[in-house]
Amino acid sequence: MASHIERRKFLATLGGAAAWPLAARAQQAPMPVVGYLNLGSPESDVPRLTGLRRGLSQTGYIEGRNLVIEYRWAGNQADRLPALAADLVQLRVAVIVSPGLVATLAAKAATTSIPIVFLVGNDPVQLGLVGSLNRPGGNLTGFNVFANEFGAKGLALLHELVPGTATIGFLENPNNPTFELTTRDVLAAAPVMGLTVQTLKASTDREIDAAFASLVQARTGALLVGNDFVFASRIERLVELAAHHAIPTMYTVREFVVAGGLISYGISLIENYREVGLYTGRILKGEKPADLPIIQSTKFPLIINLKTAKALGLQIPDRLLALADEVIE
């Protein structure tokens, strides 16, 4: 009987000894931390973060359960980004996610060792972010949208939607590296369609308000919004201005139309940032950014909001409805 009791004590001790290293290892292995660096604000980032978290969850990482995300927003003040990037480096985060070119440049300047996953609307090779699309090299990789492809195509679709409009406004950010190229493409395409383009430059809230005031004053019949991070961070504001002034407006991001905008031809923030989340998860699992090729967006869905069209008194042509990838009613 005594030997049986001793054996049970021994097994209990053995079980405790086996469990102790596991508990110790659990305490010694904290949850990985991802740094999120953005020029905008929490309010403007809802679709991006929805996509990012979705992609991370698909690789097995769920914020608050087995992953921590440290957020750093610059509140649309670009001069704050270098200090915010340095703060994330000091925290020794495992990966930095940087939406947009300005945030990515700040992250790149802050570290050459921490992996950075970006999304930019310009060629990352020409921007000097990576060595090549297939083999980025260094500590950066991510997602690339060739934004300059949207201008002329968007103009043609908008012209088809409002064929009676002779002048269309084009809102672009002059600080965007592709500003001149995109503007040139739009201006070159306009005469072929018998259109005049009113070019509008804006990179701040005040300049955006002034641009819409110029449209109203000139009685311009429609507006094409360029593909730019500044505009994609002000979705609600731009949709409100377009509705208030009853200006048919073409966007390059699906989420504008979901928020009540009329029509978009371009990308989906949620889907693109899901891809960013997938890459972030793969890096957390041990893959190197230098070996992960740049993902290039190949899907540019056409989205139409019929409710907004009705409010504007517009009849959507059957051809556009047939071309649409999604119709919101």
Salt bridges, closest charged atoms under 4 A:
ASP45 OD1 - ARG48 NH1 2.90
GLU63 OE1 - ARG53 NE 2.88
GLU70 OE1 - ARG72 NH1 3.07
ASP87 OD2 - ARG72 NE 2.75
GLU160 OE2 - ARG319 NE 2.54
ASP205 OD1 - ARG234 NE 2.53
ASP209 OD1 - ARG237 NH2 2.89
GLU240 OE1 - ARG237 NH1 4.00
GLU271 OE2 - ARG274 NH2 2.79
GLU275 OE2 - ARG274 NH2 3.86
GLU287 OE2 - ARG282 NE 2.89
ASP291 OD1 - ARG135 NH2 3.46
GLU326 OE1 - ARG254 NE 2.84
